[in-house]
Amino acid sequence: MGTIHARLAHVGVYAHDKPLLENFYTTVLGLLITDKGEGRGGVELTFMSSSPENHHQFVLVSGRPEPSGFNPINQISFMVDSLSQLRDVHNRALENGATGMRVTCHGNAWSCYFQDPEGNTVEAYLDTPFHVPQPHGVPFDLAAPDDEILRWTEDHCRADPGFMMMDAYQAKMRVKLARSA
């Protein structure tokens, strides 16, 4: 049997108030509701996506149990296409009840993290053209102009001994993946 290299396809989240979360994810991240229906055990499902190639990338499921002090969801990550879109998500999230906003440069990505109205951690991000070893995270000024953010990020990343351009890192990963097949 060959090696499997799975890619995240979708995330399912239990919800207390599905209409609230449907509105939040359609408004903040531009997801579209692709289907709704009843699943096994009578749970109500809402399927959402932002890609014509994926029927669903995100699923809301009714019947979230009352909090027991631990949220089983670590984070739900959504990729955006530009710093402008990242700013829009940041602003829309705050306008729609998100809490705990944190803006972070990981060297290889610019991210904003926040909690949705039910406390699930959400990350919106886009890749940079750089790679540094992970974990790596420092705050940055999302309000700065794009060219200033790019320049600052490159300077910051080049100071890390593990720095390389993303295309070089991806070439190394392709070789590693091919060797493990």
Secondary structure as UniProt FT lines:
FT   STRAND          11..15
FT   HELIX           18..29
FT   STRAND          32..38
FT   HELIX           40..42
FT   STRAND          44..49
FT   TURN            52..53
FT   STRAND          58..62
FT   STRAND          76..79
FT   HELIX           83..95
FT   TURN            96..97
FT   STRAND          99..105
FT   STRAND          109..115
FT   TURN            117..118
FT   STRAND          121..127
FT   STRAND          130..131
FT   STRAND          138..139
FT   TURN            142..143
FT   HELIX           146..158
FT   TURN            161..162
FT   STRAND          164..165
FT   HELIX           166..180
//
